[in-house]
Amino acid sequence: MNIQNTSRREFFGKLAGTAALVGAGAVSLPLAAEANTAEHTGLTDAYADPDAWFAKLKGKHRMVFDAPFPKELFTFAWPKVFLLTNSGTGTPETDCSVVVVLRHETIPYARGDDLWEKYKFGEMFKINDPRTKAAATRNPFWKCKPDDYKIPGIGAVDIGIDNLQSSGVMFCVCDMAMTVYSAVAAMNSNQDAQTVKKEWLSGLLPGVQPMPSGVWAVGRAQEHGCTYCFAG
């Protein structure tokens, strides 16, 4: 999706509509300076110390892939390329640390097929299913088929989130974006915003860590030695 004025107007239009429905406080609260606390982001006790998650970064070569917008296979291909080319130049996967930050419009990738179908994430976030070429009703990068993704000159590649996790890639997701977009989804489906937010949190894929915000996570990853790479 291109970052155009129209897209920004549509997004902020949705946000304004959400504020009118659930009350300005419910939407403005995550935007406050104290938004990185568990109380204000809705993070559970299990996620109360997101800083500790970055202690897992042990590799010699470290990279954080910042993914705010869906870019078809590229968000997931680039971490794979990083690992493959390091391996090809003498550094095994075990000596690499990779973090992928799913934020803004890539947050649905952090959830399973049931929520994709229920909330029509494909339509909401303009993500097509590579198999059907229509708006996705499943997570296209979870439990992929072996031949789902092929790169010219390379062939089929295992770039599903679960495949990358098995190679040590760490995924996290922006809680602030979840707060805003779940409120939008609640508005569109006449549900309670907090109920939808809790459902989205409980529906996170195994191993995907919620962070106070995506930009917070990008910053922390760099503080822990990761080189920055824009992936969306």
C-alpha positions, -999 to +999 in steps of 0.1 A: +000+000+000+014+034-010+017+061+016-005+087+000-025+116+013-057+097+005-046+067+026-037+089+055-070+107+053-089+074+053-069+062+083-075+093+104-111+094+093-115+060+108-097+070+139-120+101+143-150+079+139-138+055+165-132+084+190-168+095+185-181+061+192-161+049+221-152+082+236-121+103+230-105+091+262-105+055+250-086+063+219-064+092+232-053+072+262-028+050+242-014+082+227-004+096+260+031+097+272+025+069+296+012+045+269+041+021+274+027+008+307+007-024+309-023-005+324-027+018+295-019-005+265-040-034+277-009-057+279-014-086+302+009-093+332+028-118+310+039-089+288+045-064+316+083-063+309+087-062+271+123-051+276+132-085+289+122-100+255+152-084+238+176-102+261+171-132+237+192-114+211+226-132+213+237-134+177+269-118+163+249-102+134+217-086+144+190-070+122+155-055+129+130-054+100+105-025+104+073-035+087+045-008+089+028-017+056+020-050+039+044-057+010+032-091-002+060-116+004+088-091+009+082-084+047+090-121+052+114-127+024+140-102+035+146-118+069+150-151+050+175-135+026+194-121+056+198-156+071+206-173+038+233-148+028+248-149+062+249-186+060+265-184+026+292-162+039+301-183+069+277-172+096+252-199+106+216-190+116+225-197+152+249-167+151+223-143+137+195-125+156+166-112+136+136-092+149+105-084+127+083-056+140+047-058+128+032-024+132+006-002+118-011-020+089+009-053+092-006-062+126-031-088+112-001-110+103+003-116+141-031-135+142-045-168+132-070-176+104-101-175+126-097-137+133-088-130+097-121-145+087-142-130+115-129-094+111-122-095+073-086-084+078-080-088+040-105-061+033-097-040+062-059-039+056-060-044+018-042-077+019-049-102-009-045-140-006-017-151-031-036-183-038-070-167-047-059-131-055-089-119-035-091-103-001-075-127+023-097-146+048-067-164+063-032-155+073-011-160+042+021-163+061+011-189+087+014-226+081+021-221+044+022-248+017+058-256+006+053-240-029+032-210-018+061-186-024+087-188-051+115-163-058+128-161-094+163-176-096+159-192-062+127-212-063+104-221-034+112-205-001+099-212+034+090-177+046+059-184+067+061-169+102+064-204+117+092-213+093+111-182+102+105-187+139+121-222+136+152-204+122+153-181+153+135-151+138+116-132+166+083-115+158+066-087+178+035-066+172+025-031+180+000-029+209-009+007+201-019-002+166-040-031+180-057-007+203-067+017+175-076-008+149-095-031+172-116-001+182-122+006+145-132-031+141-155-028+171-172+002+157-177-015+123-193-046+140-212-029+168-191-045+195-174-033+227-139-020+219-122-035+250-138-069+242-124-069+207-090-058+219-089-087+243-099-111+216-071-098+193-046-102+221-057-137+230-056-146+193-019-138+188+001-165+171+025-186+193+057-168+200+046-133+188+053-107+215+031-076+219+051-044+224+039-011+238+043+003+203+060-007+171+083+023+171+092+016+207+102-019+196+122-007+167+141+016+190+147-011+216+160-035+190+185-010+179+196-003+215+203-041+217+226-040+187+202-045+157+209-028+124+177-011+111+161-023+078+129-009+065+106-037+053+074-021+044 
